Amino acid sequence: MTANPTGSARFLIVGPQGSGKGTQGVLVAEAFGVPQVATGDIFRANVSGGTELGKRVQAIIEAGDLVPDALTSELVRDRLAQPDAAAGFLLDGYPRNRGQVDDLAEFLGGRGEGLDAVIELEVPREESITRLHDRAVKQGRTDDTEEVIANRLAIYERETAPILDVYRAQDLVLAIDGVGTLDQVTQRIFDALASRGLIAQGSGGNGAAA
């Protein structure tokens, strides 16, 4: 198998907390040789680097407020403009709502680009809650109560899940069963991408990685 003929690998991975999207995102990004772009990492990098954008983020966070969409989009645009993202990227955690979807479309459209696929990890709510609870216990995070976890999932269902309708209308969404072993889910993702002609360099058709 060869790499996707367009050489394009611009992905978005979406799923509720506990779906494993962070782990799967790393594997997909590595296989395609593109950076995983996660909003949390962008925030931390700018704050620790003392950039002007980072100073604005830090002031907002220290005030106990949420980083507004406009600033979040500005940070993501800044990250995607860096050389390592020129050949593609995998977005994780952005866009989170319809406003950010529009911001991303405007930015990519201005560069004559667009997303190649949106990977949706489907995990039942009960499974997500179980995974998050187990993780909290293992990490000793007593603040991750069932009520807190349920609230996070509710925010995802209310604000983020609806963006998938936008991408479904564009025939970009690849719905992946997120229940199974790490390798099983990874293989499902790579098979779905391959069905669209999006094949990782050197994957040999097998995206399951350690």
Summary of the structure (lengths in Angstrom):
residues: 210
radius of gyration: 17.2
end to end distance: 20.8
largest distance: 51.6
contacts: 629
relative contact order: 0.20
helix: 54%
strand: 12%
